[in-house]
């Protein structure tokens, strides 16, 4: 299961942590993992193209963290849109994706 943990600090987004694998199918064929990856990477790339200092990314095996450095309106709108898209996926695949 992919677990997404959204952390807020003083009512602002602080970080979003992604862990695990959806286990819908094997690696390389998992449509849930592919959907999550596409949604997240598209959002991250859009944010970085607008303001390269607004977020910081950390990556390792089965772990991806978005650290929010600047809570400006565009960054927040893009992150909230990303989370709405992921919420839609969670509703379709509740055994493979959990957002908290």
N, C-alpha and C positions, 0 to 999 in steps of 0.2 A: 504494500500500500504506500502511496505517496502521501506524506503528511506535510501540510503547509501550516506554519505557525506565524500569525501576524502579530507583531508586537508594536504597541503604541507607547509613547512617552509624552506626558503632558498633552494628551489628546491629539498628538501628531504621530504619523507613521514613523517608526524608528527602524524596524527591520522586518524582513519577510524571509523565513527560513523554509527551505524545501528539502525534505529527506526521503530517501527510499526509492522503490521501484513499484510501479502499479501492479505488476504481476497479472495483467490481463492476458498477456501472451509472452513468449520468450523475448529476450533482448533482440532488438533490431526489427521486431515484428509487432511490437506493442503499440496499438493505436492510442491508448490513454497516455502513455509516456510521450509519444510523439506529439499529441495535442497539447499537453502541458508544456513540453519543451518549446514548441512553436509559439505558443501564447506568451510565455515568459521571455524568450529571446527577442521576439518582435517588440515587446514592450520595453525591454531593457535597451535595445538598440535605438528605439525612438527617443527615449529619455536621454541617452548619451549623445545622440546627434544634436539635441537641443541645448543641453548643458552637461558637458563631460565631467563636471565636478559635483553634480547633484546627487549621484549615488556611487557607492563602491561595491564591487562584486567580490565574493569569496567563493572558491570552488574546490571541491575535493571529491573523492569517490562517494557517490550517492548523497552529496550535500551541495546545496547552492544557496548562498545567502545574499540578499540585496540589503545593504546598509544605506539608509536614507540620510544624506548629509544636509541637503537643502530641501525644505518642505515648501517649495514654491508651488503656485497653483497648477502649472502645467504638469509638473512631476506628479503631484497628488492625483490629478485627473487621469493621467496615464496609468498610474498604479491602481487606482480604484477601478478603472476599466478592465485592467488585467485581472483583478480579483473577481469582478463580476463574471467575466468569461470563465474563469476557473470554477466559480460557484456553479455555473451552468453545467460544467463537466462533472462536478461532484454530484449533482442531482441525477445525472445520467448514469454515473458509475460509482455509486456509494460504497461498493466493496473495494474500490481501487484508489480512491482519492478522498482525503479528509482535510477540511480547512478548519482551523481553530484560532 
